[in-house]
Amino acid sequence: MSNHPSMNIPIARTGLTEPEIQSVLEPLRSGWLVQGPKVRDFEQAWSAFTGAEHSIAVTSCTTGLHLSLAALGFGPGDEAIVPAFTWISTANVVEHLGGSVVFADIDLATFNIDPAGLEELITPSTKAILPVHLFGLAADMEAINAVARRHGLWVVEDAACGFGSTFKGSHVGSLGNTGCFSFHPRKAITTGEGGMITTNDAQLAERLRRLRDHGAAMSDLQRHLGPRPYLLADHPEAGYNQRMTDLQAALGASQMQRADAIVAERRHLAATYDTAFADLDWLQTPAAPAGYGHGFQSYPCLFEPIQVHQALKTGNQQQLNAVHERRNAWMEELQQQGVSTRPATHAVHMLSYYRKKYELKAEQFPAAQAANDCSISLPLFHGMLADEQKHVIDVVLSRLL
C-alpha cells in the first residue's frame, strides 16, 4: 500500500503557471475585455496547433456545436445521429434547433460511436452525424466520413475532449465540416468556460463568426481598427451572443505556449497507469489503436470487462446489474482511501428527458448501457505528482471487493 494514507486525489485539478495567471491582467489593464485582440491571438494559436485553417472562439463547446449545426442549415424536422454514450450536450443542441436525436450504440473497446451501425439509422430526414472523440480518443473518422459522403450528410465533430488527439496524423476537428472543443476546467486547456470551432471551409467560418456575434457583418475589433470606427456594423443574420471574452482568451492563449508539453505529460501519466495495470483482467484500460494519437483528457476504464461482455452476449441483465453494483462498491472503497473516481460519462438515452421523449429503454443500446453502468475514470490531470499517481496505483492494485 501507499505510504500516504491521508492523501486525497481529486478526479481532476486545474494547474496553471504563474505567467498564465498573470496573462489575465493584460486585458484588464488595457480595458478591452470582450471579444478582441486576445481572442484573435488564441484563435491563431489554436489553428497553428491543430492544423485547422480557421478557428472561431465561442462561449463553450455546446454553443460551438449549436452554431455549427445552425450555420450548416440544420433545423426543425431534421435528424442527427448521436452516440448514446456521451455528455448530454451533444444531443441537446439537436433539440435546441428543433431537430430529432437518433441514438447510435458505441464500441465498448473505445467508448466511441460504432460506425458499423450507422447505415441502418439513416432516413430521408437525416442531415448530420455528430461523432464524439470521447476522453481524447478519436472516433473512426474514415468509416464515419465514408457513410456521410454516401448519404450527403454533414459531420460535426464533438471534440470537447479532443485536444492533442489525432486520427492517422490529422488533429481532430479538421476531419468533418466543423470540430468543436471545450475549455471546461476538466479539459487539458481551460478558460473556465469556453469553446473553439475549427473548420477548413472559409465560407462556413465566416458565417460562424457572424452568428456568434449577433449576426454582425464585422466584429467590434474589426470596426475599431477600421477607417470608420464610429459607424455600426450591418447585421445580415439574426445571430446569437456566443462570444468568448478577452479575459478567457488571454488565459487560453498563454497555455497554448506549452501545448506540446501538456499533451506529453498526459500521455506519460496514462502510460504509467497502463504499465501498472497491464496484468489486471478485471480492468480494461483505455484503447490506443494503431494510427490514433490519444490526448487522454481522462483515463476511462471498463470494470470487470469479461463479465460485462458475457452479460451482453447472453442478454443477462442481472449479471450486468451485479457488475454495476460491484463497481459502485469499489468506487466507494476508492473514495474512502482518498482516490476520487467517476463513471466515464453517462448514457444519454438513459437520462430522464431523452428516455421519456423518445420512449427509450436502457437495453436498446446495450454497449452504451454497459459503459454507463460499468465504466470508471481514474484521476489524471496536469501537475499530478508521482506520489499522487503511485497512491492511486497502490489503491487500485489492493482492490478488496
Secondary structure, 3 states (H helix, E strand, C coil): CCCCCCCCECCCCCCCCHHHHHHCHHHHHHCCCCCCHHHHHHHHHHHHHHCCCEEEEECCHHHHHHHHHHHHCCCCCCEEEEECECCCHHHHHHHHCCCEEEEECECCCCCCECHHHCHHHCCCCEEEECCECHHHCCCCHHHHHHHHHHHCCEEEEECCCCCCCEECCEECCCCCCEEEEECCCCCCCCCCCCEEEEECCHHHHHHHHHHHECCCCCCHHHHHHCCCCCCCCCCCCCCCECECCHHHHHHHHHHHHHHHHHHHHHHHHHHHHHHHCCCCCCEECCCCCCCEECCCCCEEEEECHHHHHHHHHHCCHHHHHHHHHHHHHHHHHHHHCCECCECCCCEHHHCHHHHHHCCCCHHHCHHHHHHHHHEEEECCCCCCCHHHHHHHHHHHHCCCC
